[in-house]
Every structure is written in structure tokens, then in C-alpha cells.
């Protein structure tokens, strides 16, 4: 087992390298001289030259990359041009909001998606199956920003049940904080709910047609036991991978959700950074999100090994 | 003596996009206590469906349209309150697909006893180890903790047989239990079945497409063709004097190793489509002894001592 984990971790290294390289090259692809953009059109030529030297922009590209690589590896993602603050500290400040939002959305997606998928599969070709399939497809197709605004219109403006935007105030009690997360989590979770429901349905359908389910019936044991112990457990194995991958999508979807609901998370920081042309911030955030995604995937792979006896046993005792 | 299993005029209807068809279509046979009955036929002849109907495990698009199934004097045709897992069990063709891949073998076996006989975990475990050892699984205690993919093909089928024998069933249905296995393993599993037959009072319904496999173990053989029974006969008479032209063709197709260089015999033609079966006797398009009447009317069962044959050739003789 340890060997498997080690192998997966080592495999991450080249991925990381290419992500850093891409983040570096992306900045090089942006038209215009960063020094000139940063100093403004009125800057004097010698100031620009000095600034270029300061930033290391006069060095050859590979050298620039090595310098960048070294900085990134020591945890230095640069300094935001707008905030005049280290990019990493800005990111870490906003991270809890985004992580909370993504996890809430995931909880909603799993707790609706899996039961819906199971029900659809068990009542294959029935009205419920059709309903779940249509709703799941809608969930997949509805744009987050539109759905988010609809939620605000219905639940905040019309019904007045829940606050529309912003973070709650912890001094006003737990409910104030929780209530501010409900609509954003719903808006963000709807996409993954659709994906998870569809995956659960097809996986469950496939499992229910397997010979070993027939064997379980032939044993004469209770139907509930067959469905839970034999069918659902096997059906969830591929679904768990999908759920893990959803976490990455949710982090990405947070950009839209946080903008609609004015939540001060990573996504909002990114959008603001783009609008204000805060290149260092955008570069740092892209890199950070990519690395986060890689590590979420790694965690999913390792978790998968734990639930899949075939991998677990292959690496048993090593 | 009343038979343990009585299948009477059983017809199973399948609904497909192309239409309805019936397979099996009106089969009648019985299995007595302690007896081993072989069920032989080509694929599509309805042997497996017959088995699934007896087990009450027909697929969703199929239903018993006609006839009834009596087990131990009780009508089990509806499939409700079925004795499977308690007095009746089944071994399937492909042991790898038939075992839950993400569950330890031990748990899959213990489950039967815990659920159907309310045994405690320890009791069940003890019984499972006993049964596995009896069926030739070495180091059963260790093997309990393994997953199906860690078993060899032969061991998997032994585990499947152990699973079926745990409840000490009155009837064991074996559906092509050796077909998916290597030839050497096939022989081992056949020996195991013979051993089971002689050591327990369990009746066996042994299904195979291979007449020579069935003949090793069966007391009586039922030959099926296109959803109908052609002939039911004790094994010895069947080989010495096959009555139905289809049975004669089957036996002639078994290659004879003593006659080197002789041509491999086969039955000309193909199995008919069950969506549109031939009128009269279903075998008549391939039969080399067909009469005028065979194309028009289906033959009745003709009882000839302890044998039954459905063929017009004997209808005359019977009258």
C-alpha cells in the first residue's frame, strides 16, 4: 500500500513541473512588455530598463524560468501589484471561503445525486427514471450564474428567506454564517448533482445486470441486502472517483458563484485580479489552483486504492 | 413416489422489440430425490431459462406464461416465498462473474447461513470452512479472507459449489458449471460433482450443451431442441439406442477416437429462429427421417417403458 502511495506521489512531480512551466509561459504569451505595462505609458526609457533588470526580464528565457521555478518552490508566488501584498498570503486569506463553499456544494451534490441515481436505476425506464434523467441533464446544462441569480430572485427578493450576497457575520450567530452559504452552495452544487446522479444511475444499472447480482438473488437473501451490500457498494466504486474529480470542478465553478453572490473567495480574487490587470496575482492564483487540483486528484487516487481490493491486495505488505 | 421437482407444461414468454417468443415452450419433466438429471441442448434451446424459471429468477422481460412448477409438493411458479438458498440452490457457468468482486469469499458464503438460517458469525464461519474443505479448497480458513480475483478458476467454481451446498439443498441446479473452465479443471469439477452425488442425498439438475459431459454424471437425460423436449431417457439406453433423430445426430457428432481419419459428423442446417418457429415438429427442417406429417403437426409424447420421445416415427409404433 505504501508503495502504491509513493508511486502516485512520484508521478505528481512531472505534472507539477509542467504546470509551473505553463504558468510561466502564459505570462510570456501576454502581448506587451510587463515592465512597460507596470510603469505606465509615461515612464522614461531608463526607468523601464532598470525595472526590467530588477524583474530579471533582460535575462534569457530559460534562466528566467529557473529563477521563477526556484521562487515557486520556496513558496514565493510574487507580490500583487494592486494589493502590494504577497500573493500567497492573499490566497490563503481567501481560501477558507472557497473551500467551505466547494465542500458544501459537494455535500449537497452527493446527498441528492446518489439517492436520485439509485432510485432511477432501480425503477429503470419508469417515470422516476425519466424525471431524474431530465433533471440531471438540466442540472448539467444550467449556467451557474443564471441559476444563482434565479435563486437570489426567488429566495431572497421574493420570499425573503435567505440573504442574497456576502459573507455572514459570525458575531450574529451561527445561522447568519450558514444562511449566507446556502444559496451559493445550491447554485454551485447543481452541476455536480447532475453529474453524480447520472453516473450513479448508469453505474448502478450496469451492476444490477451483473451475474453476481443474480447469484445474490439465487442465495435467497433479503432484497434490501442485495441492493445495498452487493449492488450499491460495487456501483459506488467508480462514482467515488467522479465525486473526487467534481471537487476540482467545484473549485473552478467557485469563480462564477463567488462573483454572483459577492463572496470574498479565491474566485472573486481571481476575477478582480483579471479586471485590474494584476498579472502577478493572476499567475499566482492559476498556479495555486492547478496545484490544488493535482493534489485533490492524488487524494482521490489514494482513496480509490483503499476501496478497491484489487489495488489494495496487489500492493499488500509492501 | 412423488418427484421432488415436477415441471409441468412450462412455457416462458419473452418480450423483445422484435416480438414475443416462447422458450421453453411447454416442457414437462420431473426430478426425483437423489437423482441426477441431465438437461442437454444447443444454446437457445431453453435449458438455462428452464433453470432460471425453476429458481424464480427469470429476467425482467420474461414471465412464466403457462404451466407450473412443483417443488416438494409446493407450487413455486410465482417465485414468491421461494425456497432458493434454503432447499434449492444453483451453480452458474462463469464463476468469476458470478462472485461479487469487491467482497471477500468468506463473507459471500457466510451471508447465506447468517441470513437464511440465522446463524451467528462464528457458527457460519465454522460451517463455511467445513464445507470448503470438504469441496477440496485447501487452507480454507486463509482462503476465506481472499477476494474472488485472488482465486484460480477452478477454486472459484469450488467456492461457488460450496456456496450452493452450504444450505444442504434438496435440489442443486448446475448450469454449465464446467463450460468456462480449462479442460483439466473441468475434469476435477466433474469428479467433485460425482462425489457430491454419491455422498449426499441432494438431487442434481445438470445442464450442459455437451452430451458427453452430462453422460458422465446423469442418471437420466433430457434432450431439448428449440424450446421443446425431444426425448427423455436413462443415460445408458440413450447412448445405445437413441430414439429421436436429433439425439441420434447428437450422438453421431461425438467424435470417435478409435476410428482414425473418419469424417467429423454434424447435423446439417441451423437452429430455427424462435420468433418464427417451424410448424409441426421444430426439428423437421433438419431431420433426415421426416415424414409428411412432421411439417404439419407437432408430435405428442410417446411413452416407451421408462423413456419418453416426441417424434412421429414412434407415434405410429405406439398405436
HADDOCK unambig.tbl for C-alpha pairs under 7 A between the chains (distance, minus, plus):
assign (segid A and resid 211 and name CA) (segid B and resid 97 and name CA) 5.53 0.50 0.50
assign (segid A and resid 211 and name CA) (segid B and resid 98 and name CA) 4.77 0.50 0.50
assign (segid A and resid 212 and name CA) (segid B and resid 97 and name CA) 6.02 0.50 0.50
assign (segid A and resid 212 and name CA) (segid B and resid 98 and name CA) 4.07 0.50 0.50
assign (segid A and resid 212 and name CA) (segid B and resid 99 and name CA) 4.93 0.50 0.50
assign (segid A and resid 212 and name CA) (segid B and resid 100 and name CA) 5.32 0.50 0.50
assign (segid A and resid 215 and name CA) (segid B and resid 98 and name CA) 5.94 0.50 0.50
assign (segid A and resid 218 and name CA) (segid B and resid 84 and name CA) 6.07 0.50 0.50
assign (segid A and resid 218 and name CA) (segid B and resid 85 and name CA) 6.30 0.50 0.50
assign (segid A and resid 218 and name CA) (segid B and resid 89 and name CA) 6.64 0.50 0.50
assign (segid A and resid 218 and name CA) (segid B and resid 90 and name CA) 6.74 0.50 0.50
assign (segid A and resid 219 and name CA) (segid B and resid 84 and name CA) 6.29 0.50 0.50
assign (segid A and resid 219 and name CA) (segid B and resid 85 and name CA) 4.30 0.50 0.50
assign (segid A and resid 219 and name CA) (segid B and resid 89 and name CA) 6.98 0.50 0.50
assign (segid A and resid 219 and name CA) (segid B and resid 112 and name CA) 6.21 0.50 0.50
assign (segid A and resid 220 and name CA) (segid B and resid 84 and name CA) 5.15 0.50 0.50
assign (segid A and resid 220 and name CA) (segid B and resid 85 and name CA) 4.52 0.50 0.50
assign (segid A and resid 221 and name CA) (segid B and resid 112 and name CA) 6.87 0.50 0.50
assign (segid A and resid 221 and name CA) (segid B and resid 115 and name CA) 6.09 0.50 0.50
assign (segid A and resid 221 and name CA) (segid B and resid 116 and name CA) 6.64 0.50 0.50
assign (segid A and resid 230 and name CA) (segid B and resid 100 and name CA) 6.93 0.50 0.50
assign (segid A and resid 234 and name CA) (segid B and resid 102 and name CA) 6.70 0.50 0.50
assign (segid A and resid 309 and name CA) (segid B and resid 102 and name CA) 6.38 0.50 0.50
